[in-house]
C-alpha cells in the first residue's frame, strides 16, 4: 500500500540505506510514525527509523523479521512547505510531532511525523529546514569566481576611493579601521570559498572512486578467467587504492545521536565485506581499525567504539561476526568462513617430506595462507586443539608437526603400516640420515 504513495528505498545487506551520488546523512531518529492525518488512504507506517539526508527523508522499518525490511523515502524536492512546531501544554504530555506538506503522485499531502522515542525534535527540525533550503539535489554549481570578481570590482572601487581620502582626525582613523576590517572579511570569504570548493571536489573524487571500485568488482566476476597475472595484480592494486579513498557519508555522533553505535555497526558490516574477501574470510581487528579510520578521513573513531560496533553484530542479521580466540586475539570473520578449509590447507602443508622432518612455524603458515603470522599462529593452535598437529617448544620458538598418533592402532601399537602419513614420515627421516 505504501508503494502507491511512497517510493521504495534500496538497502544494503546490513540494513543501511544506499545513498545516491553526493548524498550525505544529516540526522537519524528512532521509533518514528509516518502518516497523514487528513488523508485516510495514505499508509500509516509505525515505529521506524527515520533518516534525513541532503536529498531524501528515508523511513526504514525497525522491528522486521524478514529481509529486506520495508523501506520507503520522500524526496526533499517534493516537499513544498514545512509547518512550524506548535508547543502547548497538551503537547508536553504527548509524543512530539511535526508536519510538512509534499507533492506525491500529483497530489498535495500533509504528512505527520510522530516521534515516540527520546529524540531532540528541535534539532531534527532545524536540520530538516537546512537540508530543504540548501537544495543539494539540484547540484547547482555556484560560480564563485565570477561573483568574487564582480564583488571585488565594487569593493575595490570603494577601497580605492577610501585610500585617496585623507586620513584626518577621528573620522579618518575610523575610516581606516573600517577599511581594514572589510579587507579582512573579504580575505576570509575568499579563503572559505576555496575551502568549500576543495571539499566539494574531494566529495566528487570519493564518489568517482566508489563507482570505479564497483565497476572493477563487477568486471572481475563477470569476465572469464583468461586474464594474465599482470592484469589481475593491477586490478587488485587498483581496488586496494580505491578502497582507501574514503566513505562518502560516515556515521557520526552528531548525525546519528543515540543511534550512533547501532548505525556505525551496520556501516562497518558493509565496509568489511571487501577486506574479508581479500584476506580469505578473516581479518585482524587491528587491521580493520586502521582501514576503517583511514576511509573515514577526519571522522575518526576510538577503539572502544569499534569494539562496541562489532559486538552489536549479534543482534543484527549481518554476514560477519566478531570472534575471540583462546589467546584473547580478536578477529572479524565472515559467517561463511570455514575452519575446516583452513585445517585442510594446513594439513597439506605439514605432510610434505620437508615439513614432516622439520615442521613448520607460524611464518611458514602465514606465507601459505596469505595472512599475518599472528593469525597464522592462532590457526595452528586451533588445529592443535583439534588433534591435527603437535607442537615443539624450543628457544627458537614454536614448531608444529603433523600428529602421527592418530594413525597408531590402539590394539597393536607396535604395528608399522607401509602406507599413510606415518610411513611417509619414516621415509623422510630415513632419507635425511
LODRENVEX-116360 format. One record per residue (C-alpha): x, y, z; residue in one letter. Coordinates in steps of 0.1 Angstrom, whole numbers, padded with zeros to 4 digits, always signed. Each point is the difference from the previous one (the first is absolute). Example, Ala and Ser with C-alpha at 12.3 -4.5 7.8 and 13.67 -1.06 7.14 Angstrom:
// residues 2
+0123-0045+0078A+0014+0034-0007S
This chain:
// residues 433
+0000+0000+0000X+0029+0023+0007X+0012-0005-0036X-0030+0019-0013X+0012+0032+0018X+0037-0005+0009X+0030-0012-0019X+0019-0031+0012X+0035+0006+0014X+0028-0023-0007X+0019-0015+0030X+0034-0016+0005X+0004-0035+0015X+0003+0015+0034X-0031+0021-0003X+0016+0033-0008X-0014+0022-0028X+0018+0001-0033X+0008+0037-0005X-0001+0017-0034X+0029+0019-0015X+0009+0030+0022X-0026-0010+0027X+0011+0004+0036X-0019-0010+0032X-0010+0029+0023X-0020-0015+0029X-0016-0032+0012X-0030-0006+0023X-0013-0033+0014X-0036-0011+0007X-0017+0024-0025X-0035-0003-0014X-0008+0014-0034X-0035+0006-0010X-0025+0026-0015X-0027+0010+0024X-0020+0017-0027X+0002-0028-0026X-0012-0034+0012X+0013-0017-0032X+0035+0009+0009X+0019-0029+0016X+0006+0001+0038X+0036-0011+0006X+0007-0007+0036X+0032-0001+0021X+0027+0004-0026X+0035+0015-0004X-0002+0035-0016X+0031+0010-0019X+0004+0036-0012X+0025+0005-0029X+0008+0029-0022X-0023-0015-0027X-0027-0021+0017X-0019-0008+0031X+0003-0038+0004X-0022-0022+0023X+0013-0035+0008X-0020-0026+0020X+0019-0009+0031X-0017-0030+0014X+0000-0022-0031X+0004-0038+0000X+0004-0002-0038X+0028+0014-0022X-0001+0025-0015X-0021+0020+0024X-0026+0025-0013X+0019+0032-0011X-0015+0030-0017X+0010+0036-0006X-0013+0034-0008X+0022+0022-0022X+0007+0034+0016X-0007+0015-0034X-0036-0011+0004X-0004+0020+0033X-0018+0032-0006X-0005+0013+0035X+0012-0007+0036X-0024+0010+0028X+0013+0016+0031X+0001-0020+0031X-0029+0007+0023X+0007-0001+0037X-0028-0001+0026X-0008-0015+0033X-0016-0030-0017X+0031-0006-0021X+0021-0003+0031X-0018-0033+0010X-0002-0015-0035X+0025-0013-0025X+0017+0028-0019X-0012+0004-0036X+0004+0024-0029X-0015+0002-0034X+0012+0009-0035X-0017+0002-0034X+0012-0020-0030X-0011-0005-0036X-0003-0038-0005X-0015-0018-0030X-0014+0033-0013X-0018+0007+0033X+0008+0023+0029X+0002-0019+0032X+0006+0013+0036X+0022-0026+0017X+0004-0003+0038X+0030-0014+0017X-0005-0013+0036X+0031-0005+0021X-0007-0026+0026X+0037-0004+0010X+0021+0022+0021X+0012+0024-0027X+0008+0037-0003X-0027+0012-0024X+0013+0036-0001X+0034-0011-0012X-0015-0023-0026X-0024+0026-0013X+0028+0025-0003X+0020-0024-0021X-0031-0008-0020X-0004+0037-0008X+0036+0003-0009X+0001-0030-0024X-0032+0011-0017X+0012+0036-0005X+0035-0011-0012X-0015-0020-0029X+0030-0022-0005X-0019-0022-0024X+0001+0027-0026X+0038-0002-0002X+0003+0037-0006X+0035+0011-0008X+0005+0034+0014X+0023+0021-0021X+0020+0014+0030X+0027+0013-0023X-0022+0023-0020X-0019+0012+0031X+0033+0006+0019X+0013+0020-0030X-0032+0020-0003X-0001+0008+0037X+0038+0006-0001X-0005+0028-0025X-0026+0017+0021X+0019-0003+0032X+0032+0009-0018X-0015+0032-0012X-0011+0009+0035X+0033-0009+0015X+0018+0021-0026X-0022+0029+0008X+0006-0004+0037X+0038-0001-0005X-0001+0032-0019X-0018+0017+0028X+0023+0016+0024X+0003-0016+0034X-0008+0029+0023X-0013+0001+0035X-0022-0026+0017X-0022-0005-0031X+0031-0009-0021X+0012-0025+0026X-0035-0017+0002X-0001-0001-0038X+0034-0017-0002X-0011-0025+0027X-0031-0008-0020X+0020-0005-0031X+0023-0024+0018X-0030-0020+0012X-0015-0001-0035X+0032-0013-0014X+0003-0027+0027X-0036-0011-0005X+0005-0002-0038X+0032-0021+0005X-0019-0024+0023X-0029-0003-0025X+0024-0008-0028X+0018-0026+0022X-0032-0018+0010X-0012+0000-0036X+0032-0017-0010X-0004-0025+0029X-0037-0007-0010X+0011-0006-0036X+0028-0024+0012X-0024-0019+0022X-0025-0002-0029X+0027-0014-0023X+0011-0025+0027X-0035-0013+0003X-0002-0003-0038X+0032-0020+0000X-0013-0024+0027X-0032-0006-0020X+0021-0006-0031X+0022-0024+0019X-0031-0019+0012X-0013-0003-0035X+0033-0013-0014X+0004-0025+0029X-0035-0013-0007X+0007-0003-0037X+0033-0018+0006X-0016-0025+0024X-0029-0007-0024X+0025-0004-0029X+0022-0024+0019X-0029-0023+0007X-0016+0001-0034X+0031-0003-0022X+0016-0033-0008X+0030-0014+0018X+0022+0004-0031X+0017+0033+0013X+0037-0002+0007X+0016+0005+0034X+0011+0035-0007X-0035+0012-0008X-0014-0017+0031X+0027+0016+0022X-0007+0034-0014X-0037-0004+0007X+0007-0011+0036X+0023+0030+0005X-0027+0023-0014X-0027-0014+0022X+0023+0005+0031X+0006+0036-0009X-0036+0008-0006X-0010-0018+0032X+0022+0024+0019X-0014+0032-0016X-0028+0004+0025X-0036-0005+0010X-0024+0025-0016X-0022+0005+0031X+0015-0013+0032X-0022-0005+0030X+0007+0027+0027X-0012+0006+0035X-0015+0033-0012X-0022-0015-0027X-0009-0033+0017X-0003+0011+0036X-0011-0028+0023X+0000-0024-0031X+0038+0007-0006X+0013-0035+0010X-0029-0018-0017X+0005+0018-0033X+0038-0002+0003X-0003-0037+0004X-0021-0004-0032X+0023+0023-0020X+0030-0020+0013X-0016-0033-0011X-0003+0014-0035X+0035+0013+0000X+0018-0032+0010X-0015-0020-0028X+0028+0007-0025X+0029-0003+0025X-0014-0033+0012X-0001-0013-0036X+0036+0011-0006X+0012-0016+0032X-0017-0034-0004X-0030+0006+0023X+0018+0011+0032X+0019+0032+0009X+0016+0014+0031X-0020+0025+0020X+0030+0024+0001X+0002-0001-0038X-0036+0009-0004X+0004+0028+0025X+0027+0016-0022X-0018-0006-0033X-0034+0013+0013X+0015+0032+0016X+0020+0007-0032X-0032-0003-0020X-0019+0023+0024X+0025+0028-0005X-0003+0026+0028X-0030-0018+0017X+0022-0024+0020X-0014-0025+0025X+0015-0013+0032X+0010-0037+0005X-0029-0002+0025X-0025+0012-0026X+0013-0026-0024X-0003-0028+0026X-0035+0010+0009X-0010+0002-0036X+0013-0035-0006X-0017-0013+0031X-0034+0011-0013X+0002-0023-0031X-0015-0028+0022X-0033+0020+0000X+0000+0007-0038X-0004-0023-0030X+0034+0007-0015X+0024-0025-0017X+0029+0008+0023X+0009-0007+0036X+0025+0008+0027X+0021-0030+0011X+0023-0002+0030X+0027-0027+0002X+0011-0017+0032X+0030+0023+0000X-0023+0030+0002X+0009+0010-0036X-0032+0015-0017X-0007-0002-0037X-0029+0008-0023X-0012-0031-0018X-0025-0006-0028X-0027-0024+0010X+0006-0020-0031X+0036-0005+0010X+0008-0037+0008X+0028-0010+0023X+0000-0035-0016X+0013+0016-0033X+0029+0016+0019X+0007-0032+0018X+0002-0019-0033X+0025+0025-0014X+0021-0002+0032X-0001-0038-0001X+0012+0000-0037X+0028+0023+0011X+0013-0021+0029X-0001-0033-0020X+0026+0008-0025X+0034-0019+0003X+0018+0031+0012X-0026+0011+0026X-0004-0035+0013X+0036+0001+0010X+0004+0036+0011X-0035+0012+0008X-0014+0035-0008X-0001+0033+0018X-0026+0027+0001X+0018+0019-0027X-0001-0030-0023X-0037-0004+0005X-0005+0037-0005X+0017-0001-0034X-0021-0029-0011X-0033+0013+0014X+0007+0037-0011X-0007+0014+0035X+0020+0016+0028X+0023-0022+0021X-0020+0008+0032X-0032-0013-0016X+0018-0030-0015X+0012-0009+0035X-0036+0000+0012X-0010-0023-0028X+0028-0024+0009X-0010+0000+0036X-0036-0007-0010X+0011-0029-0022X+0020-0013+0030X-0031+0002+0022X-0018-0021-0027X+0028-0026+0003X+0013+0006-0035X+0034+0014+0011X+0026-0004+0027X+0024+0028+0010X+0036+0001+0011X+0010+0030+0022X+0037+0009-0002X+0022+0031+0005X-0007+0007-0037X-0037+0001+0005X-0030-0022-0009X+0002-0026-0027X-0030-0021-0009X+0000-0035-0013X-0027-0023-0013X-0016-0022+0027X+0012-0035-0008X-0018-0015+0030X-0033+0000-0019X+0013-0028-0022X+0012-0022+0028X-0023-0030+0005X-0009-0002+0037X-0003-0038-0002X+0035-0005-0015X+0021+0030+0008X+0032-0016-0014X-0015-0006-0035X+0017+0022-0026X-0021+0004-0031X+0016+0002-0034X-0024+0029-0011X-0014+0032+0015X+0016+0030+0015X+0020-0020+0025X+0017-0020-0027X+0008+0032-0019X+0015+0015+0031X+0022-0031+0005X+0013+0003-0036X+0007+0038+0004X+0019-0006+0032X+0020-0029-0015X+0009+0021-0030X+0012+0028+0021X+0025-0023+0017X
